[in-house]
């Protein structure tokens, strides 16, 4: 081979290797298939069997653990190991696990794991389903009777549902699976209409684009029905009515109403009506600083450490966080007068009238048989 051609070939191969993780992440959702033969676990990505030359995947407590390098090599994530902490990051997701700990974080929101990360054969092992699904991959067990069978097995009678799954009590990851009011509701709607549900976790600002580019069939994510959104996608009948509220540090006595927010540092989740409310305050007083976060959990944690003076967010999640996690915070119950009327809807691609009709029919059935009331009691109880 001529020297010039050989150099060009080497440069091209090097470029492909450098871009491989980016190409993996930016394409269609990947399929991770797992099979169990006796005690041996095999894994394939998009039909290609993965070779594990030293430490192989294994099952513990009914869950599959896999070498963390698989995440970087096959799923295009960046992995950093700082004993005992494991950081797994893509452009949209940030996962932190601790060896031997069943507590992890996704985009700074704490979650519980069924099994912890571990060290085996000199390799760092992480929960396969948890990590793969957070990174947007579908996980499918080839053996039908496995307990690891999840909600991401996509078939012809399956709705691909996009959701920002760090928003408890509406949608979050708990004990190795997606949970919350919205998750239970969309599964109940799917069951009522004869469809399975496949949850697709992604950032809040990526939900509507996922509908538009065909990555998802519908979106449920405590998303308010607003005029700008209805210009580009269609929404179901309202399934939940909420409102905005301000939260501050429990020791804060300087902020008691909206006027007190002027000139302060305010926090909110990206793309939400809470962010819009923060920007409205900034319009009234340009000295106001608005900090936008990828998840509401990050905003609350910043408030706890004093990085912002107040957070504007939906009432239900704020009350839930303050009662269950953020004990350093308090809510200003009557901040917004008159109270805002946030109606949540399930979104579909513009013009998808058939799917929209089925979702509305499912909502009607669940209202009639009392299922929606039962779900509200389950997830909100006395916080409603």
N, C-alpha and C positions, 0 to 999 in steps of 0.2 A: 504494500500500500504506500503511495507517495506520502512523504513526510507531512506536507501541508494538509492533505486529506485526513491523515491519521490524527493530527492535532485538532482538526475541526471536529472529528468524530468524538474524541476524548472530551472536548469542550461541551458538545451536545449531550453526551451521556451524563456529565457532571451537572449540567443545567437541569436535566430530567430528574436526577436524584434530589436536587435541592428543591425542585418544585413539587415533588411527589406528594408531600403532606398537604400542600395547598390545593392540589388537584383533587385529592381524596375528600377534603372538607367541603369544597365548593360544589361538588356534583350532587347527584340524587342521593337520597338516604341509602346507607349501606345495609345489607342483610348479613347478619352474623348468625350462622347456623351451628348448633352444638349437638353432638351425638355422644351417647354413652354406650360403650361396649364393655360390659363387665365393670371394671373399675377404671378403664381407660377413657379419657375424655378427648374427643377430637373437635377441632374448630375450623370452620371454613368462612371466608368472607367473600361475598358475591360469587359463591361457587368454587373458589380456590382454596384448597386445603392448606392450613398454616402449619409449617414445620417448626417444632419446638425441640431443638437438638439437645438441650440439657434438662432444665426443670420443666416438666409438662403440667398442664392444667389438672386440677383434681377437685373432687367434691367434698365439701365439709358442711355439716348441718343442713344438707339439702341444697346447698348453693355452690356454684362453680367459682373457683378462684383461678386466676390466669396471670402469667408474668406481666408486669406492668409495661415491659418493653413492647408487648403486643399492641398496647394502646397507641404508642407513638408510631410503630412500624405500620400497623394495619389501619388505624383510625385517624392518623394524621394529627395527633395531638403532641404538644410539647410536654415532656415529663421532667420534673426536677426532684431528686431524692436528697433530702436533708434529714438524715436519721433523727427521730422516727417519723418525720413528716414527708408525705408524698404530695406534690403539686402536679396536677394534670390540667393543662390549659389549651384552649383553642381561641379563636377570635371571639366566640360568643359565650363560652362556658369556662368556668374556673372551679375545679374540684380540689378539695384538700382532705386527705385521709391521714390518719395516724395509725401506725402499726399497733395491732392488738386493741384498738379502740373501736367501739361500735358507733361512735359519733363522728360525723363528717360534715363538711359544708359544701353547698353548691351555690356559687355566686354570693358567698358570705352568709347564706341562710343555713342554719343548723338543721341537720336531719339525722335520723337513726338508721342504722344498718342491721340487717339480719346477722351478718358475719363480718368481722373486721378484716382489714388488710393484715398480711402476715409475711414472715420471712421463711422460705423453704428452699433448701438446696442452694443457699446463697443468693436466691432471687427474691425480689419483692413481688408478692402476689396480691392482686386486688380483685374485688367482686366483679365478675364478668358482666352480669346483667346490669347492675347498677351503673357501672362506668360506661358501658356501651350505649345504654339508653339515654343517659344524660348527654352524651356526645351526639345524640341524634340517630344512632343506628337501631335497626330493628333486630330483635333477638328471637330466634326460633329454635325450639328443640325438635329434633327429628323423631324422638321417641314420645308417643302420645301420652304415656302415663307418667311422665316426669313431673315432679312437684315444681320444677323450675319453669314450666309452661307459663308464659306471661300474656300480657294484653297486647303484644305487638305482632301477633301472627296475622299477616294481612292476606285475606282471601277475597273472592268476588263479592261477598256479602259483608264487607268491612268498611267502616268509615274511618278515614285517617283524620284524627282530631289534633289540631295544633293547640298548645297551651303553654303559658309561661309558668312553669311548675315550681316556683319558689314563692307562692302567695297563699300561705295558710290563713284561714281554714278552707279556702276555695280549691286550691290545687297545690299539692306539694308531694314530696317523696318521703314515704314512711315505711319502715320495716320491709324494705326491698321492693316496694311497689308504689304506684301513684295513688294518692288518696285525696279526699276533700269533697266539699259539697258539689262543686262543678263536675268532678270526676264521677262521683256516684250518680249525679243527675244525667250526664250524657250516656253513661252505661245503661241507665234505666230507660232512657229514650230509645237507645239502640235496641235493647231487648224488646221493648214494646213494638218496635217497627220491624223486628227480625234481622237486626244487623249486629255484628261484632264491632268492638271499638279498639282502635290502635292509637295510643297516645304518642304524639310527636312533641317532645319538649323543645322550646326555643325561646329566644328573647322576645319581650313584649313588642318591641318595635319591628320584629320580623313576622308577626302573626298575619297581618293583612297581606303583606307581600307573598306569604306562603300560599294563601288562597289564590292570589292573582297568577302565580306562576305554576300552579298545579301541584305543589308539594303537599297540600292538605285539602280535605273535602270541606271541613268546617272548623271553626275556632270557638272554643269556650274558655274564657280566662278572665272572669269578672270584668268584662269589657262593656263599658257604658255605650248605650245607643246614642250616637251624636250625629248631627247633620253632616259634618265633613266625612265621617266614615260611610254614611249611607250614600254618598256620591260615588263611591268606588266599590262597595260591597253591599250585600243585602243582609238584613238582620231578622231574626225570629221575633215572635211576640216576647215581651219582657218576661223574664223568669225570676228576677230578684230586684227589689228596690232598695237602694242604699243612699248614702249621702256623704259629703265630705266633712272632715273634722280635722282640727289642728291638735297635734301632740307636742308636748314640751317635756323637758326634764322635770321630775317631780319636785325639785327644789326651786324651780323657776317661779318667781312671783311678779316678774315685770311684764309678762305677756298674758293678758286676760281676754283679748279680743282681736278682731281683724286690724284695727287701727294700730295696735302695738306691733304688728308684723312689719310695718314700714321701716325700711332701713336695716332690717335684720338679715341674717343668713338663713335662707329657707331651703329645705330639701324635699325632693319628691322623686318618684320613679319615672323613668323616661316614657314618654308617649301617653301619659295618663292625664285625667282631668285634674288631678292634684297638681301636676306640673303646670297645667294651664292656669290654675288658681294662683300659683306662685308667681307666674309671669304677669298676671293681672295686678298683683301687689307691686311688682317692679315697675309697671307702667305708672302706677300712682306715685311711686317714690323711686326714682332711678338709683338711689343709693342702696336699694335692696339687692342682695346677692342671692342668686338662685343656683343651687348645686343639684345636678341631675344624676341619678344612680341607675344602674342596670337592673336592680331589684329593690323592692321595698325594704327587705331585710337589711341591705347595706345602708339605706337611708336612716332606718331606726338605730342601727349601731353607731352611725356617725353622730346622731343626736345624743346617744348615751355618753359618748366620749367628748361631747362639747364642740364638735366640728361644725354643727349648725345649731341655730337657736330654736327652730321649730320645723316640723314636717307636716305637710298637708297630704292626706291620703283618705281612702274610703273608710267609712265609719266601722264597718264590720271587721275588717282585717286589723284596724288600729286597736279596737277594743280587745280583739283576740290576742294580739301581740302583747299588749300591756298587761293582760291577765295571765298569760301563760309563759312569756319569755322576758319581755321588757319591763321588769319590775322597777326600773329606775325612771320610768316615764309615766306621764298622766295625760289624759285627754281633756280638751276644753269643749265640753259637750255642746254648748250653745253658741259656738263661734259663728256659724253661718246662719244668719237670720234674714229672710226666711230660709228655712232649711233647704239645701239642695236636693233635687230629686233625681238620683242616678239610677236609671233603669238598665239592668244588664240584659244583653241579648246574645244569642248564638249566631255567629256570622257564617255566611256561605259566599261563594263567588258570585259576582253580579250576574243575574240572569238564571241562576241554578234554581228554578222554581220547583222542580220535583223534589230535590233534597230539602228545600225550605218547607215545603208542604208536609213532608214526613216528620221533620223536627217539630213543627207546630202541632201536628196531630199527636205526636208523642207527649208534648207538654200538656196538651188538653187531657189526655188519658191519665197522666200522672197527677194532675190537679184534681180530677174527678175521683180517683181511687184513694186519695190521701197520701200518696207517696211523697209529694213535694213537702207537705207539712211534716212528715216523719223525718225527712232529710234535714229540714231546717232545725228541728228539735235535736237531732243527732249532732249537728255541727255547730250550732250556735247556742242552744239552750237558753240560758238567761241573759245572753249577750245580744239577743235580737233587739 
